[in-house]
Amino acid sequence: MQTSPDLEKPVRVPPEAYVSPEYARAEQERLWRKVWLQAGRVEDIPETGDFITYDIGPDSIIIVRTGPDSIEAHFNVCPHRGRRLVDTPPGKRNAHGQARGFVCGYHGWSFALDGINTHVPHQEDWQGALCGGKSDLTPVRVGTWGGWIWISMDPGGESLDDYLGVIPEMLDPYQLQNMRARWRKWIIFDCNWKVAMEAFCETYHVATTHPEFNAFGQFRGWARNKGLHSHIGYEAPKDMEEDAGKLRVGTGDARLSTAEMQRFTWENANTNTTMTMVRAAERLADELPEGTAPAEVSAHWIRASREADRARGVEWPAVPPSHTAQAGTAWQVFPNFQIGQAVNNMLCYAARPYGTNPDRCIFEAAVYELYPEGKAPETEWTYTEPHEWPPVLQQDFGNMAAVQLGMKSAGFKGAQPNPYMERAVASLHRNLASYMERGMPEQAE
C-alpha cells in the first residue's frame, strides 16, 4: 500500500488527454473495453427478469438478473443485423425494466435472459450456419462488490477481485452494500470526463471554491496512490482520529460550529451527512457545557447520532477510528468512479465520455445512507440542469466548464497537481497512460 515514489514528486500532466479528439476516440478500445466499470446497484434488479442497461461510447450492455443469486450481462446488440435490443427512452440515463427474454424489434430474433437464442424466424434458411452459439448474444463479464454491479468487456482480463486490489479491505468495514440511494442525479456537462472526476478527487480546492466552509475549520487533506487506484482524506488533530473521516466537528465552540456546519452542509450540499446527524448536532449546545473540548464534542455527537439511528432501526457498522484514519474520506476507483464513504452515508461520483467528444461528458452523483428495513425511498436517475444541483456542487461545476476551456489555451502547458494534496490526479494519469500508451506525467524539473 505504499505510494509509488515517482508520484511523491511534482509532475506535469500533458493536456492531450483532456482535449484531443483522437485521444478520446482511442479511449474506447484501449481503456473502456479493458477495465472494470461500475454499472449499477444490485438493488436496481431485485427480481428475476429485472434488467438495466449501461452505455459507454458506442457500447451498450444489458445487465439482467437471471435467478435469485445470479446476474448476467451481454452486449445490447442483436447478432443478426446489429440492432440494439433495448432502446434507452429519450431523456433517460439508461433503460430498465422487467422481461422474460429479449426480442429484437427488427426481425424478431429472440433470446432468453441468459443470452441464448431461442428463436430465429426461418432459421433453416441459414443451412446450419447459426449453430454453435453464433446466434447467441455476446456475453460481458459481470461481478458484484460493495452493493454495485461491475462489468468488463475484456473476456481475458483480470478478475474483479484482482482489479479492485486493496479497496475491499479498506471499504468492506463500512458495509456499503447496506446503503440505499437518497437521491441520484445526472447531467451532460461541458467538460472532459477526467476534468469532472478531478474536480472531486482532492481537497486542495475547498478553501477557494467553497469558502463558506472556511468558517468551520481548515480542510487540509492528503491524496495517496494505491496502485491502480487512489484515495484522499483529511489531516486530523491529535486524539481526534474520527475527524480524519467525514464526521467532523467545527472549530471555536465545537458545540455551536458543528451544528452550523451540519446545517450548512445539509442545506447547501445535501451530501456527507444525514438528518440524524444534523439533529444530533443541533442538540449539542443543550447537552454539553460551554468549554467542552472538541474531542469530547465529537465523541458525544457521534454516540448520540448512533443511538438515535439505532432507536429507529438503523445500525451503523463499527469502524475503528484507526481504520477511518487509514481509509480516508473517498476512494477513486480507476478510471471513473469515486466512493466517498462514511459509517452511515456515502457520496459517489462517476463520469464517462459523451460519445467521442472530448469536451463533453456524462456526469452523475448519488447520495446513499442507511435506512430502516423497508423504509428506503424509491429513487431514479434524474436529469438535473446545472442550476438545480445543490449550491456547493454548482460551485464545482463552474470550475469544470472553465477548466475545459482553459486547457485549450496556448498558454497552458499541462496540469501541475499538488504532489501531496492532488496526488490522485497524477495517479489517474499515470495509470491512464499505461492503458493508452501515451500521456505519461512528466517529472517536473
HUSUL-V555303 format. One record per helix or strand of 2 or more residues. SS is the DSSP state (a for helix, b for strand). FROM is the first residue (numbers start at 0). TO is the last residue. Records with the same first field share a line. If there is no record, write none. Layout:
SS=FROM-TO / FROM-TO
This chain:
a=4-6 / 15-18 / 20-31 / 41-44 / 122-125 / 159-163 / 166-173 / 175-177 / 192-197 / 205-208 / 210-215 / 240-243 / 253-267 / 274-281 / 283-286 / 293-310 / 320-326 / 385-387 / 390-405 / 422-435
b=10-12 / 35-40 / 49-55 / 58-66 / 69-74 / 95-97 / 100-102 / 109-111 / 116-118 / 138-144 / 147-151 / 179-188 / 220-225 / 228-233 / 329-332 / 336-340 / 344-353 / 356-368 / 381-382 / 441-442
